Each structure stands twice: as C-alpha cells, then as structure tokens.
C-alpha cells in the first residue's frame, strides 16, 4: 500500500525519483532538501510541495511516511523527528517495490555489486528476457514505474544505506556476494553494517531464493538457500579479469539459474560482458605502460582483489576520504603481490602510509591525483601497470568515484 501523505528527504537522483513516482500515483508529496539552490523544476511541475534550505522538525507533522535518500543518515534531525512521532521511515527502494509488481533480483555485498548486477543484466538479455538494471547503480528503482513492461525482471543493486530502511521489500532472488567491514563511519559497527545488509533476505518466502557464499551463516527469511564458491564450475569463463570477478560470475550464474535461464545464455553473457566503467577498466597503454581505472574500489578489500588481476610490479594509486576501515590487510596484500610502489593521495594518505611502512612497501605521498599519475608514469617501465584502486571513498577531493575515475582518464589521455 502507498501512503496518503509522504515527506521525501534528500532530492538527489533517488529522492527526486521517489517524489515523482509517489506524486504520479496521487500521493500528496512534500519534498525537502537542505540545499537552497537546488533545481526543483520537475518536482514543482508534478505538483510536489518543495521546501529547500530547511529541516524544521515540524515538516514531519501530518505525514504518513518519511522517504529517506541513501545519503541521509539515520541521525538527521527530520529522520529523528519522524521516529519520535511514530512516522514510518522508508528507503527509496521500499517505495519502488510498492510501485512495481515486477520480479526483482536483489544484489548486495561489500564488493562486486555493480559488476554482478550489470553481468546479470547481460545474461538476461542474452536469454532474450526483458530486464532493467537499477538501484544503487545508475537508475533509481522508482524511476522504472510506468516505463517497464509487466513481464520484465529488475536487477537491483542494493547498498546497506538502501536496505537499512526497508519494510516489505522482497526480492524473488536475493544475492549476497561477500561481507567485510565497510561504511563504519555511517553504521558505527560491523555488526550494524552486517545487519543492514542481511535485511535483503528478511521478507523472502519459501517461493524465493537466497544466494549466499558457501559456508556463510544463517540469514533471515524463508528463501530457499543456494550456495556458491569461486571455484564452482561455470558454463563459460568470464571475459573480465580477476579471481574476484570469477566469484561474481559464479554468483550471477546461481541467480540466473534460479530465474530459469539456461546455461547456454549464461555462458554467452559471461563470455561477452566487457565489465563496467571505473572497475578494472583499461584506459590506455602509453610506452608499454598500462593504465587501469579501478576508481570503484572504495574500500581496502576491493583494492586487494584488484591486485590479484595483474602480475607483480604494479604501481598503485591509493587514498581518498576516511571511512574508518583499517589498511593493514591491504598493505600485507600489496607486499605479497609485489607492488613496486604506492602513490598516496587524499585524507587517508597518512593512515595508509603507516600501514605500508609496517609491511615494507615503498610509497610516495603525492597529495592529489594529477601528481600521482605524473609520478607513477615517470617511475614506470614498459610492462608495468599503473592501477588506480584507491581503497577509499572519494569525497575529500571529488564528488563521487565516477568523477575521480573520469579525472584519471583525462590525466592518462593527456600523457
């Protein structure tokens, strides 16, 4: 069921889509954002009441539900006010699930979500099955309302920020890829982060499927459990490099089979899927030096996995904004992988430097990405790989990881 009155908090991509989707269904929508200069033209045209530059608790009064954008923390004043008043708090994907009757494959995990979601989309298309990929990757789930055929599947990438405020959201197939500490600056503890991730399973029934890593502990809900491991046999080897991408391919294969897709189409999808931008993306080769954009690696575990995709003598660009995650494991993996030198940028540079020094990994503090690319290129020899795999979020120097990856491309193209 949909509410009669909804307050949408945060008007970036997903918040705007949620407000428009609810308004289109006749819900009275009040949309709020603290940024006073936001372009609210589409919302105003749709009849949405828009309030910018304010977060007065009274804005919650009379509302049935508050829809919280993923970037809004649970401690935000309006969210706290809603909970105090007994107003339900939903995420944008909760709204999307109520607007759409299409079957959903939900994909979550610490690393590999975007690649696995897009790979599943490619497999569905190889099978001739209508599909749309949405959620944390690209298009918000609510933006599909009114534009998607009734028989189409949705592959929905889901972050912990989206899952922490679901209510009835129920994917027919739910996939957990892996789980390691991340976003501790937001969730506070690994236990809270883990609990948010596992909510993907909680509303599943016996008619649904829960895809989990082999040996993973119990998960909520009643979905039929299907386990996977990186060494499982595949109907075709994935085109994209790295052991971690083989694990992603195995998980995608299990989910595709659960959706009734045959191995021939799965194999074709695996063999032809080229990967996603900003994830082990070969940008250019200059004088025998390969430059690889892995800006999507926003935590240490993702960067560790990237190292396995290339031979020793990697020149590794690391750093960005701090998320409260330790770097000791990454430093150890850098030593074991024979990283030639690390080039450090951003707020986390000092923390990473301490971890690398403890493992005897050579590094240079560069400050920003332009300096790191220039120094790495100056040091590199033919056959080397210069890998941007930052192990950190990007918010200290960039708007998001896409902007960071795009800047890396520009710097490399200018060499």
C-alpha positions, 0 to 999 in steps of 0.5 A: 500500500502507498501512503496518503501523505509522504515527506521525501528527504534528500532530492538527489537522483533517488529522492527526486525519483521517489517524489515523482513516482509517489506524486504520479500515483496521487500521493500528496508529496512534500519534498525537502532538501537542505540545499537552497539552490537546488533545481526543483523544476520537475518536482514543482511541475508534478505538483510536489510541495518543495521546501529547500534550505530547511529541516524544521522538525515540524515538516514531519507533522501530518505525514504518513511516511518519511522517504529517506535518500541513501545519503541521509543518515539515520541521525538527521534531525527530520529522520529523528523527528519522524521516529519520535512521532511514530512516522514510518521511515522508508528507503527509496527502494521500499517505495519502488517495490510498492510501485512495481509488481515486477520480479526483482533480483536483489544484489548486495555485498561489500564488493562486486555489486555493480559488476554482478548486477550489470553481468546479470543484466547481460545474461538476461538479455542474452536469454532474450528476457526483458530486464532493467538494471537499477538501484544503487547503480545508475537508475533509481528503482522508482524511476522504472514505474510506468516505463517497464513492461509487466513481464520484465525482471529488475536487477537491483543493486542494493547498498546497506544505506538502501536496505537499512530502511526497508519494510516489505521489500522482497526480492524473488532472488536475493544475492549476497556476494561477500561481507567485510567491514565497510561504511563504519563511519555511517553504521558505527559497527560491523555488526550494524553494517552486517545487519543492514545488509542481511535485511535483503533476505528478511521478507523472502518466502519459501517461493524465493531464493537466497544466494549466499557464499558457501559456508556463510551463516544463517540469514533471515527469511524463508528463501530457499538457500543456494550456495556458491564458491569461486571455484564452482564450475561455470558454463563459460569463463568470464571475459573480465579479469580477476579471481574476484570477478570469477566469484561474481560470475559464479554468483550471477550464474546461481541467480540466473539459474534460479530465474530459469535461464539456461546455461547456454545464455549464461555462458554467452553473457559471461563470455561477452560482458566487457565489465563496467566503467571505473572497475578494472577498466583499461584506459590506455597503454602509453610506452608499454605502460598500462593504465587501469581505472579501478576508481570503484574500489572504495574500500581496502578489500576491493583494492586487494582483489584488484591486485590479484588481476595483474602480475607483480610490479604494479604501481598503485594509486591509493587514498581518498576520504576516511571511512574508518576501515583499517589498511593493514590487510591491504598493505600485507596484500600489496607486499605479497603481490609485489607492488613496486610502489604506492602513490598516496593521495587524499585524507587517508594518505597518512593512515595508509602510509603507516600501514605500508611502512609496517609491511615494507612497501615503498610509497610516495605521498603525492597529495592529489591525483594529477601528481600521482599519475605524473609520478607513477608514469615517470617511475614506470617501465614498459610492462608495468601497470599503473592501477588506480584502486584507491581503497577509499571513498572519494569525497575529500577531493571529488564528488563521487568515484565516477568523477575521480575515475573520469579525472584519471582518464583525462590525466592518462589521455593527456600523457 
